[in-house]
Amino acid sequence: MTLIKSISGIRGTIGGKVGDNLTPVDAVKFASAYGTFMKTNSKKEKLTVVIGRDARISGPMIHNLVVNTLIGLGIDVIDLGLSTTPTVEVAVPLEKADGGIILTASHNPKQWNALKLLNEKGEFLSGADGAKILEIAEAEAFDFSDVDSLGDITINDAYMDIHIDEVLNLPLVDAEAVAKRKFKVVVDGVNSSGGIVIPNLLEQMGVEVVKLYCEPNGHFPHNPEPLKEHLGDICKLVVEEKADFGIVVDPDVDRLAFISNDGEMFGEEYTLVACADYVLSKTPGNTVSNMSSSRALRDITNKYSGSYQASAVGEVNVVELMKKTNAIIGGEGNGGIIYPELHYGRDSLVGVALFLTHLANLDVTVAELRASYPQYYMSKNKIELTPQIEVDAILEAMTEQYKNEDISTIDGVKIDFATEWVHLRKSNTEPIIRIYTEAPTQAQADKLALRIIDEIKAIAGI
């Protein structure tokens, strides 16, 4: 299963057969469905869509197919070229556009690509809208424009710089305070667009930058998911360079991880915790993260007398709950920072700027900052799915098995124990069951994960 159609877009591996993989035909089909949906739901005669892509090797091919499909539907395109997911999200409302498409498979390896679909606010489409687009694609109910009504392309490659300006203009970002501290930072841009935009942001904040894998050529030097097991090179380089810390982003720059000055992982989960600590200290309020995120955000929010709530996994769900609860910061424990003061989308640029300002206001190292936060440890595991595995039956059996515990079935099954929790859910982006656990020690988190995995395998007969 290498073509995954979901309400948040379409994702697949390049090459292969139509309908099984993300082929040129599939790219055109789903771009057509998105454009048709936009036209059907608008009273405007002429629509505009913003498009940007990450640096993956298949990017230019998919980009040309999608752009020209929209033009064929009579839709004008603002082409940002090489960009980031949050940059496209920022560009849509600034350009007063009707929607946006980001061509990126986020943290997936280089053989993958995807169409991520945005509405006129630069936010991911609702589940209902995503479902309608899938229906249009299935029916192939497209009506293309005649030769006199084709769309136009406007190329605007300035948006990564505009995005940086928007971040630096935020009231809680203090570039002057950061510059005075003369920080030295190593950046791993995984050879995608983060290798351009993150160093540029840092340099404008007066930071000395050491670049690692910052050539945007799409040849990812390691698995692009910013997890500890993939980041040995930057952990080593931070220590060798005597840097203050390291920054790692994924290919589309919506996930952010830090490396402490001692070469240890700051922890993806603690990216949001640290940024929230700073934001809440200046502007107390509520926070939101998803069910697979650390309890540490709840603890920090309580410290500032705010209210914390957990949503189903997925950016659109986090954003919906943030709006409902007037949260001033939120995101996901995978290093995704959502700061509504700029826009409702995960944004590594905002995260970097807030973190640097926070650090500039404190007289501590990054390792000391990490040690000051509530200590929780997570174990993130997965079970590969085969057609024989019935996920729903497994989740129902686990719910029954733990019915006397505190259970939520909003998104898969989350079981809260007194000092630990486990969250089981089917991934939206890969053919796997995710098994996340958290506990006061790594050994406890790992032990709980192994126990749950054994129980799932027994239920599934594998």
RODO-2510 file (C-alpha; in nm, 4 decimals, decimal comma):
residues 462
     n   res          X          Y          Z
     1     m     0,0000     0,0000     0,0000
     2     t     0,2043     0,2916    -0,1268
     3     l    -0,0729     0,5323    -0,2304
     4     i    -0,2495     0,6688     0,0747
     5     k    -0,5604     0,8779     0,0124
     6     s    -0,6773     1,0608     0,3224
     7     i    -0,8832     1,3661     0,4091
     8     s    -0,5595     1,5636     0,4534
     9     g    -0,4320     1,4939     0,1016
    10     i    -0,2724     1,2205    -0,1070
    11     r     0,0658     1,0648    -0,0387
    12     g     0,2556     0,7924    -0,2194
    13     t     0,5775     0,6588    -0,3636
    14     i     0,6933     0,7777    -0,7042
    15     g     0,6680     0,5381    -1,0017
    16     g     0,4760     0,2152    -1,0462
    17     k     0,1171     0,1607    -1,1495
    18     v    -0,1614     0,4189    -1,1592
    19     g    -0,3725     0,3959    -0,8438
    20     d    -0,1081     0,1980    -0,6574
    21     n     0,1597     0,4672    -0,6344
    22     l     0,1875     0,8438    -0,6787
    23     t     0,2209     0,8433    -1,0581
    24     p     0,1893     1,1516    -1,2832
    25     v    -0,1684     1,0402    -1,3597
    26     d    -0,2537     1,0330    -0,9855
    27     a    -0,0955     1,3764    -0,9302
    28     v    -0,3076     1,5234    -1,2112
    29     k    -0,6200     1,3446    -1,0895
    30     f    -0,6009     1,4758    -0,7339
    31     a    -0,4934     1,8267    -0,8373
    32     s    -0,7987     1,8230    -1,0679
    33     a    -1,0216     1,7113    -0,7810
    34     y    -0,8897     1,9880    -0,5538
    35     g    -0,9312     2,2551    -0,8229
    36     t    -1,2806     2,1309    -0,9092
    37     f    -1,3783     2,1374    -0,5410
    38     m    -1,2493     2,4951    -0,5093
    39     k    -1,4440     2,6113    -0,8144
    40     t    -1,7639     2,4350    -0,7038
    41     n    -1,7498     2,5993    -0,3606
    42     s    -1,6724     2,9536    -0,4750
    43     k    -1,8834     3,2248    -0,6308
    44     k    -1,5758     3,4021    -0,7634
    45     e    -1,5139     3,3964    -1,1367
    46     k    -1,1370     3,3613    -1,1002
    47     l    -0,9626     3,1653    -0,8268
    48     t    -0,5997     3,1836    -0,7122
    49     v    -0,4015     2,9018    -0,5509
    50     v    -0,0529     2,9283    -0,3960
    51     i     0,1859     2,6377    -0,4637
    52     g     0,5231     2,5536    -0,3111
    53     r     0,7364     2,2418    -0,2781
    54     d     1,0166     2,0957    -0,0716
    55     a     1,3480     1,9904    -0,2306
    56     r     1,2755     1,6243    -0,2919
    57     i     1,3984     1,4828    -0,6224
    58     s     1,0451     1,4284    -0,7598
    59     g     0,9439     1,7835    -0,6611
    60     p     0,9905     1,9601    -0,9970
    61     m     0,8006     1,6853    -1,1852
    62     i     0,5020     1,6776    -0,9471
    63     h     0,5122     2,0581    -0,9203
    64     n     0,4832     2,1073    -1,2983
    65     l     0,1995     1,8555    -1,3231
    66     v    -0,0013     2,0174    -1,0422
    67     v     0,0567     2,3772    -1,1545
    68     n    -0,0454     2,3054    -1,5130
    69     t    -0,3486     2,1035    -1,4057
    70     l    -0,4788     2,4035    -1,2098
    71     i    -0,4086     2,6318    -1,5068
    72     g    -0,6076     2,3879    -1,7198
    73     l    -0,8985     2,4351    -1,4802
    74     g    -0,8802     2,8129    -1,5277
    75     i    -0,7231     2,8751    -1,1861
    76     d    -0,4443     3,1326    -1,1443
    77     v    -0,1331     3,0026    -0,9664
    78     i     0,1134     3,1907    -0,7467
    79     d     0,4217     2,9710    -0,7731
    80     l     0,6589     2,9975    -0,4757
    81     g     0,8911     2,7291    -0,6145
    82     l     1,1181     2,5840    -0,3450
    83     s     0,9444     2,6603    -0,0165
    84     t     0,8274     2,5181     0,3162
    85     t     0,4893     2,4048     0,4430
    86     p     0,4542     2,6962     0,6907
    87     t     0,5729     2,9446     0,4240
    88     v     0,2899     2,8418     0,1901
    89     e     0,0479     2,8631     0,4848
    90     v     0,1651     3,2196     0,5551
    91     a     0,1512     3,3153     0,1850
    92     v    -0,2120     3,2139     0,1211
    93     p    -0,3777     3,4859     0,3357
    94     l    -0,1084     3,7458     0,2550
    95     e    -0,1823     3,6930    -0,1156
    96     k    -0,5593     3,6834    -0,0480
    97     a    -0,5562     3,3520    -0,2347
    98     d    -0,8376     3,0950    -0,2307
    99     g    -0,6219     2,8007    -0,1281
   100     g    -0,2818     2,6406    -0,1412
   101     i    -0,1036     2,3154    -0,2184
   102     i     0,2260     2,2076    -0,0652
   103     l     0,4113     1,9342    -0,2514
   104     t     0,5917     1,7408     0,0190
   105     a     0,5774     1,4046     0,1923
   106     s     0,6975     1,5728     0,5112
   107     h     0,9215     1,3315     0,7082
   108     n     0,8813     1,0370     0,4665
   109     p     1,1899     0,9097     0,2772
   110     k     1,2920     1,0447    -0,0647
   111     q     1,0833     0,8016    -0,2749
   112     w     0,7640     0,9565    -0,1332
   113     n     0,5821     1,2750    -0,2291
   114     a     0,2404     1,4187    -0,1524
   115     l    -0,0137     1,6934    -0,2102
   116     k    -0,1049     1,8749     0,1124
   117     l    -0,4174     2,0831     0,0625
   118     l    -0,5013     2,4212     0,2199
   119     n    -0,8109     2,6425     0,2395
   120     e    -0,8286     3,0212     0,1946
   121     k    -0,6932     3,0789     0,5480
   122     g    -0,3784     2,8813     0,4693
   123     e    -0,4962     2,6045     0,6999
   124     f    -0,5446     2,2350     0,6261
   125     l    -0,8852     2,1426     0,4888
   126     s    -1,1517     2,0065     0,7215
   127     g    -1,2255     1,6348     0,7195
   128     a    -1,5560     1,6977     0,5416
   129     d    -1,3899     1,8991     0,2631
   130     g    -1,1147     1,6395     0,2259
   131     a    -1,3770     1,3667     0,1899
   132     k    -1,5547     1,5652    -0,0867
   133     i    -1,2265     1,5979    -0,2798
   134     l    -1,1736     1,2208    -0,2589
   135     e    -1,5276     1,1704    -0,3968
   136     i    -1,4626     1,4091    -0,6889
   137     a    -1,1361     1,2283    -0,7645
   138     e    -1,3088     0,8888    -0,7577
   139     a    -1,5818     1,0075    -0,9945
   140     e    -1,3295     1,1971    -1,2130
   141     a    -1,5927     1,4714    -1,2347
   142     f    -1,3640     1,7344    -1,3879
   143     d    -1,4572     2,0140    -1,6291
   144     f    -1,1510     2,1860    -1,7751
   145     s    -1,1432     2,5403    -1,9156
   146     d    -1,1384     2,6386    -2,2810
   147     v    -0,8342     2,8023    -2,4352
   148     d    -0,9484     3,1591    -2,3619
   149     s    -1,0106     3,0869    -1,9928
   150     l    -0,6886     2,9168    -1,8839
   151     g    -0,5209     3,0292    -1,5628
   152     d    -0,2032     3,2378    -1,5360
   153     i     0,1176     3,1746    -1,3405
   154     t     0,2843     3,4366    -1,1222
   155     i     0,6261     3,3362    -0,9932
   156     n     0,7161     3,4734    -0,6498
   157     d     1,0318     3,3270    -0,4980
   158     a     1,0561     3,5867    -0,2187
   159     y     0,8237     3,4154     0,0280
   160     m     1,0797     3,2408     0,2457
   161     d     1,2284     3,5885     0,3103
   162     i     0,8801     3,7343     0,3693
   163     h     0,8099     3,4498     0,6139
   164     i     1,1302     3,5327     0,8054
   165     d     1,0238     3,8996     0,8226
   166     e     0,6814     3,8005     0,9589
   167     v     0,8483     3,5903     1,2307
   168     l     1,0957     3,8639     1,3281
   169     n     0,8089     4,1133     1,3566
   170     l     0,6318     3,9089     1,6255
   171     p     0,6210     4,0950     1,9606
   172     l     0,7668     3,7982     2,1546
   173     v     1,0623     3,7551     1,9173
   174     d     1,3614     3,9666     2,0249
   175     a     1,6395     3,9448     1,7654
   176     e     1,8457     4,2118     1,9436
   177     a     1,8535     4,0160     2,2696
   178     v     1,9519     3,7030     2,0768
   179     a     2,2299     3,8828     1,8853
   180     k     2,3847     4,0054     2,2114
   181     r     2,4298     3,6466     2,3299
   182     k     2,6444     3,5541     2,0248
   183     f     2,5006     3,2038     1,9978
   184     k     2,6644     2,9416     1,7771
   185     v     2,4200     2,6889     1,6293
   186     v     2,4586     2,3831     1,4043
   187     v     2,1760     2,3339     1,1498
   188     d     2,0857     2,0019     0,9825
   189     g     1,8558     2,0946     0,6912
   190     v     1,8357     1,7329     0,5616
   191     n     1,9258     1,8708     0,2143
   192     s     1,5846     2,0342     0,1709
   193     s     1,4433     2,3870     0,1927
   194     g     1,5131     2,4107     0,5672
   195     g     1,8806     2,4248     0,4723
   196     i     1,8139     2,7683     0,3219
   197     v     1,5473     2,9255     0,5391
   198     i     1,6672     2,8255     0,8889
   199     p     2,0274     2,9524     0,8428
   200     n     1,8879     3,2762     0,6918
   201     l     1,6607     3,3283     0,9927
   202     l     1,9448     3,2582     1,2364
   203     e     2,1844     3,4950     1,0616
   204     q     1,9236     3,7724     1,0743
   205     m     1,9034     3,7128     1,4508
   206     g     2,2805     3,7524     1,4854
   207     v     2,3551     3,3816     1,5323
   208     e     2,6716     3,2125     1,4019
   209     v     2,5612     2,9187     1,1852
   210     v     2,7412     2,5919     1,1180
   211     k     2,5685     2,4191     0,8247
   212     l     2,5261     2,0427     0,7959
   213     y     2,3331     1,8925     0,5021
   214     c     2,1975     2,2297     0,3903
   215     e     2,2178     2,1722     0,0106
   216     p     1,8554     2,1609    -0,1146
   217     n     1,9145     1,8749    -0,3601
   218     g     1,6616     1,6238    -0,2215
   219     h     1,9261     1,3598    -0,1484
   220     f     1,8416     1,3077     0,2181
   221     p     2,1656     1,2061     0,3977
   222     h     1,9719     1,0148     0,6643
   223     n     1,6131     0,9139     0,7338
   224     p     1,4414     1,2561     0,7306
   225     e     1,2280     1,1943     1,0388
   226     p     1,4082     1,3930     1,3121
   227     l     1,4442     1,1085     1,5634
   228     k     1,7483     1,0314     1,7798
   229     e     1,8539     0,7218     1,5832
   230     h     1,8881     0,9313     1,2639
   231     l     2,0835     1,2245     1,4084
   232     g     2,4250     1,0924     1,5088
   233     d     2,6115     1,3321     1,2760
   234     i     2,4683     1,6542     1,4171
   235     c     2,4935     1,5315     1,7790
   236     k     2,8650     1,4754     1,7208
   237     l     2,9162     1,8065     1,5357
   238     v     2,7483     2,0164     1,8089
   239     v     3,0101     1,8901     2,0578
   240     e     3,3020     1,9235     1,8130
   241     e     3,2052     2,2816     1,7265
   242     k     3,1390     2,3698     2,0941
   243     a     2,8049     2,5017     1,9716
   244     d     2,5302     2,6271     2,2009
   245     f     2,2866     2,3814     2,0433
   246     g     2,1776     2,2164     1,7194
   247     i     1,8635     2,2521     1,5090
   248     v     1,7112     1,9768     1,2955
   249     v     1,4075     2,0167     1,0700
   250     d     1,2264     1,7747     0,8417
   251     p     1,2127     1,8293     0,4618
   252     d     0,9112     2,0653     0,4689
   253     v     1,0175     2,2488     0,7875
   254     d     0,7100     2,1962     1,0039
   255     r     0,8864     1,9695     1,2565
   256     l     1,1625     2,0980     1,4797
   257     a     1,4084     1,9169     1,7049
   258     f     1,6941     2,0579     1,9126
   259     i     2,0260     1,9034     2,0128
   260     s     2,1552     2,0226     2,3521
   261     n     2,5066     2,1636     2,3916
   262     d     2,6256     1,8270     2,5294
   263     g     2,5296     1,6496     2,2046
   264     e     2,2205     1,4873     2,3573
   265     m     1,8693     1,5161     2,2156
   266     f     1,6682     1,7968     2,3750
   267     g     1,3698     1,5784     2,2888
   268     e     1,1139     1,6445     2,0145
   269     e     0,8428     1,6469     2,2794
   270     y     1,0201     1,9285     2,4648
   271     t     1,0421     2,1627     2,1630
   272     l     0,6799     2,2626     2,2267
   273     v     0,7285     2,2563     2,6052
   274     a     1,0189     2,5062     2,5894
   275     c     0,8435     2,7408     2,3457
   276     a     0,5228     2,7247     2,5517
   277     d     0,7190     2,7972     2,8703
   278     y     0,8454     3,1212     2,7146
   279     v     0,5138     3,2274     2,5564
   280     l     0,3119     3,1509     2,8729
   281     s     0,5620     3,3430     3,0894
   282     k     0,4860     3,6556     2,8820
   283     t     0,1226     3,5948     2,7837
   284     p    -0,0503     3,3419     3,0146
   285     g    -0,3294     3,1375     2,8557
   286     n    -0,4396     2,7951     2,7383
   287     t    -0,2539     2,5290     2,5418
   288     v    -0,3397     2,2265     2,3257
   289     s    -0,1402     1,9302     2,2003
   290     n    -0,2453     1,5914     2,0686
   291     m    -0,3051     1,2709     2,2631
   292     s     0,0329     1,1278     2,1643
   293     s     0,2188     1,4234     2,3165
   294     s     0,3950     1,4481     2,6531
   295     r     0,2227     1,5333     2,9811
   296     a     0,4993     1,7917     3,0306
   297     l     0,3004     2,0567     2,8379
   298     r     0,0095     2,0076     3,0764
   299     d     0,2444     2,0591     3,3731
   300     i     0,3965     2,3779     3,2272
   301     t     0,0513     2,5159     3,1429
   302     n    -0,0689     2,4490     3,4984
   303     k     0,2382     2,6334     3,6312
   304     y     0,1090     2,9493     3,4612
   305     s    -0,2530     2,8804     3,5700
   306     g    -0,3678     2,8011     3,2181
   307     s    -0,5847     2,5173     3,0927
   308     y    -0,4438     2,2296     2,8853
   309     q    -0,6454     2,0051     2,6539
   310     a    -0,5532     1,7143     2,4251
   311     s    -0,6971     1,6671     2,0754
   312     a    -0,7000     1,3772     1,8326
   313     v    -0,3722     1,3394     1,6402
   314     g    -0,3448     1,5558     1,3286
   315     e    -0,2775     1,9243     1,2808
   316     v    -0,6338     2,0021     1,1744
   317     n    -0,7634     1,8528     1,5029
   318     v    -0,5122     2,0451     1,7150
   319     v    -0,6023     2,3712     1,5388
   320     e    -0,9759     2,3107     1,5818
   321     l    -0,9360     2,2601     1,9582
   322     m    -0,6958     2,5561     1,9867
   323     k    -0,9591     2,7835     1,8316
   324     k    -1,2293     2,6395     2,0543
   325     t    -1,0266     2,6958     2,3729
   326     n    -0,8546     3,0214     2,2630
   327     a    -0,5168     2,8538     2,3110
   328     i    -0,2241     3,0924     2,2682
   329     i     0,0217     2,8202     2,1718
   330     g    -0,0095     2,4545     2,0846
   331     g     0,1107     2,1873     1,8507
   332     e     0,2205     1,8288     1,8390
   333     g     0,4836     1,6410     2,0356
   334     n     0,6701     1,5591     1,7155
   335     g     0,8291     1,9049     1,7260
   336     g     0,5417     2,0943     1,5633
   337     i     0,4861     2,4461     1,7053
   338     i     0,1582     2,6258     1,6308
   339     y     0,1637     2,9935     1,7315
   340     p    -0,1634     3,1627     1,6234
   341     e    -0,0122     3,5112     1,6578
   342     l     0,1385     3,4375     1,3133
   343     h    -0,0774     3,1550     1,1725
   344     y    -0,2537     2,8286     1,2616
   345     g     0,0061     2,5854     1,1294
   346     r     0,3117     2,3964     1,2551
   347     d     0,6057     2,6261     1,1934
   348     s     0,9725     2,5535     1,2677
   349     l     1,0728     2,9170     1,1987
   350     v     0,8434     3,0426     1,4756
   351     g     0,9712     2,7661     1,7041
   352     v     1,3376     2,8567     1,6420
   353     a     1,2769     3,2295     1,7007
   354     l     1,0770     3,1768     2,0232
   355     f     1,3301     2,9234     2,1563
   356     l     1,6255     3,1553     2,0865
   357     t     1,4517     3,4485     2,2550
   358     h     1,3691     3,2286     2,5554
   359     l     1,7325     3,1171     2,5782
   360     a     1,8586     3,4741     2,5402
   361     n     1,6500     3,5762     2,8446
   362     l     1,7973     3,2988     3,0607
   363     d     2,1500     3,2451     3,1881
   364     v     2,1516     2,8685     3,1318
   365     t     2,2798     2,6173     2,8767
   366     v     2,0327     2,4240     2,6621
   367     a     2,1103     2,1076     2,8623
   368     e     2,0328     2,2948     3,1874
   369     l     1,7080     2,4281     3,0384
   370     r     1,6031     2,0742     2,9439
   371     a     1,6837     1,9481     3,2950
   372     s     1,4586     2,2191     3,4453
   373     y     1,1439     2,0732     3,2862
   374     p     0,9244     1,7907     3,4211
   375     q     1,0975     1,4639     3,3326
   376     y     0,8979     1,2220     3,1217
   377     y     1,0258     0,9587     2,8818
   378     m     0,8545     0,8224     2,5748
   379     s     0,8833     0,5053     2,3739
   380     k     0,7582     0,5365     2,0158
   381     n     0,7003     0,2056     1,8404
   382     k     0,5056     0,0689     1,5462
   383     i     0,3747    -0,2567     1,4051
   384     e     0,3745    -0,2949     1,0251
   385     l     0,0282    -0,3748     0,8934
   386     t    -0,0567    -0,6586     0,6575
   387     p    -0,3972    -0,7085     0,4891
   388     q    -0,4709    -0,9847     0,7430
   389     i    -0,4474    -0,7540     1,0467
   390     e    -0,7818    -0,6057     1,1509
   391     v    -0,6886    -0,2859     1,3317
   392     d    -1,0377    -0,2026     1,4575
   393     a    -1,0762    -0,5482     1,6131
   394     i    -0,7391    -0,5115     1,7879
   395     l    -0,8304    -0,1688     1,9282
   396     e    -1,1689    -0,2980     2,0477
   397     a    -1,0015    -0,5925     2,2218
   398     m    -0,7509    -0,3605     2,3943
   399     t    -1,0318    -0,1288     2,5043
   400     e    -1,2149    -0,4252     2,6590
   401     q    -0,8959    -0,5537     2,8236
   402     y    -0,8343    -0,2175     2,9968
   403     k    -1,1949    -0,1094     3,0503
   404     n    -1,1296    -0,0379     3,4206
   405     e    -0,8633     0,2238     3,3377
   406     d    -0,9089     0,5853     3,2201
   407     i    -0,9706     0,5309     2,8467
   408     s    -1,0295     0,7666     2,5529
   409     t    -1,1391     0,6389     2,2110
   410     i    -1,1501     0,9809     2,0387
   411     d    -0,8499     0,8756     1,8311
   412     g    -0,7599     0,5086     1,8426
   413     v    -0,7285     0,4029     2,2074
   414     k    -0,5493     0,5988     2,4791
   415     i    -0,5141     0,4320     2,8187
   416     d    -0,4130     0,6619     3,1052
   417     f    -0,2605     0,4902     3,4079
   418     a    -0,1626     0,6791     3,7238
   419     t     0,1963     0,7549     3,6199
   420     e     0,2059     0,6205     3,2625
   421     w     0,0000     0,6190     2,9433
   422     v    -0,0188     0,4311     2,6141
   423     h    -0,1734     0,5525     2,2885
   424     l    -0,2553     0,3072     2,0086
   425     r    -0,3678     0,4329     1,6693
   426     k    -0,3557     0,3545     1,3004
   427     s    -0,1288     0,5993     1,1170
   428     n    -0,2811     0,8360     0,8604
   429     t     0,0424     0,8494     0,6621
   430     e     0,1916     0,4977     0,6736
   431     p     0,0541     0,1381     0,6822
   432     i     0,1336     0,0903     1,0536
   433     i    -0,0160     0,0886     1,4030
   434     r     0,1636     0,3447     1,6215
   435     i     0,2259     0,2505     1,9846
   436     y     0,3356     0,5457     2,1989
   437     t     0,4002     0,5161     2,5716
   438     e     0,5171     0,7649     2,8339
   439     a     0,6432     0,7107     3,1884
   440     p     0,8684     0,8721     3,4525
   441     t     1,1701     0,6676     3,3309
   442     q     1,2798     0,5342     2,9915
   443     a     1,2931     0,1804     3,1287
   444     q     0,9295     0,2025     3,2419
   445     a     0,8170     0,3485     2,9071
   446     d     1,0004     0,0745     2,7139
   447     k     0,8664    -0,1987     2,9432
   448     l     0,5069    -0,0771     2,9003
   449     a     0,5531    -0,0593     2,5218
   450     l     0,6883    -0,4151     2,5028
   451     r     0,4008    -0,5446     2,7126
   452     i     0,1407    -0,3730     2,4916
   453     i     0,3118    -0,4916     2,1701
   454     d     0,3070    -0,8510     2,3000
   455     e    -0,0624    -0,8184     2,3866
   456     i    -0,1439    -0,6793     2,0376
   457     k     0,0507    -0,9572     1,8684
   458     a    -0,1337    -1,2172     2,0756
   459     i    -0,4704    -1,0667     1,9752
   460     a    -0,3682    -1,0457     1,6080
   461     g    -0,2107    -1,3906     1,6054
   462     i     0,1261    -1,2653     1,4781
***
